[in-house]
Amino acid sequence: MLRKLLLFAAAAVLAAVTVTATQAYEVPDQIVLDRPKENRKLNTWVAPVKFPHGFHAIRLACRQCHHKESDKTMGQFVGCRQCHTDDDPTERSGFYRAWHSPGPPSCLGCHTRMRTEGGKNPVGCTTACHRSK
């Protein structure tokens, strides 16, 4: 009886692993974040951001950044521009503020918070994100 129970448990674990593996999705290692073409340029020195997505993905839960994701959309590409549409840099939910708000989930907000907690996270515009070409 114990042997049958152990075999059943092993089969259940194998089935769960198989289902999980088939539902997994590819996480891009690097993403280039660029100002949408229709957004006016705020500064001449701003370069596209080469974002190390894979590096962040193994350290943070997806929902820390993808804060509007749901079980139905997880694993699908949902571009930031889909929700952060406004071009005005002062608009709280606009495209610029998605990256530059003073608190998480923005990049600058998260890095600033971790820096104040003693981390060595880069926070400078041209030394961290907008490195010149």
N, C-alpha and C positions, 0 to 999 in steps of 0.2 A: 504494500500500500504506500509506504514512504517513497519507494522508488518511482511509482506512478506519479505521485505528487511532485517529486523533484523534476521528473521529465516534463510534466505539465507546466511547471513554473519556468523551466528553461525554454520551452516552446513559446510561452507567453512573452518572455523577455526578448527572444529572437524576433518575434512578430512585431513587438513595439519598436525595436531598433530598426527593422526593415521599413516600417511605416514612417518613422521619423526621418530616415535617410532619403526616402522618396519625396518627402515634403520639404526637404532642405532647399535653400536657394543660394545662388551665388552672391557673395558680397564683394563688390569691387574694391580692389586694393587702393587705388588712387582715383580721385575725382577732381576735375578742374571746375572750379566755381568762377563764373564770369558774370559780369553785369549784363542783364538782358539788353539786347541791342536797342530797344526802345527807351531804356532808362538813360537819363542824362548823366554824363560823367561828372562826378563831384570834384575830382582832382585829376590833374594831368599825370601824376606819378602812380596812380593805382593800376596795378597789374593783376591779371587773373590769379586766383589762389589755387595752388596745387595742394589739395587737401588729402592727407594720408588717411583715407577712410578705413582701410584695413587695420592700421595701427590703433585707431580709436575704437573700431568695432570689437576688438578683443578685450578692451578695457572698460567699456561702458555698455550699459543696456541700451538697445536700439531706441527705446522710448525716451531716453534722456534727451536725445536730439530730435528724433522723429516723434514729437510729442502728440501729434494728432493721428498716429497710426492706430489701427484697430486689428483685431484678429483677422478681419476680412481683407485688409490691405497689406498686412505684413508680408514682405517678400516681393511685392510689386514695386516698381519704381514710381514713387510719388514725388515729383519735383517740388522743391521749395516754392517755386514760383506759382504752383497750383493754388496755394493759400496766401502766400506773401506777395500780393499783386501790386500794391501801391508804390509809386516811384518816389514819393515824398520821404526824405530821410527822417523827418520828425514824426511820421505816422507810426504809431506804436506797433502795428502788425504789418508794416511795410517790408519790402525786400531788404533794405539797408539794415533795419532794426533786427531782422532775423539773425544777423551775424554780430551786430554791434550793441545790443542792449546791455545795460549794466548788470543784469543778472542772468542766470541760466534760464532757458536752454541755449542762449546765444553763445557763440564761440568765445567772444571777448569776455562776456560775463562769467563763463565757466573758468576760463584761464585766469582771469583776475582773481576770482574767489580762491582758486587753488594756490595762486601765488601768495596771497595774503595768509594762507594756512601753512606756508613754509615750503611750497613746491618750487620747482625750477621751470615752470611752464613759461614759454615765450609769450609776451603780450605786446611787443612793439609792432607798429604797422608794417614797416619795411623790413624789420628783422624777424618777424614771425610769419605773417601771412602774405603780405603784398611785396614779396621780394622782387627786385628789379630784374628785367629780362636779361 
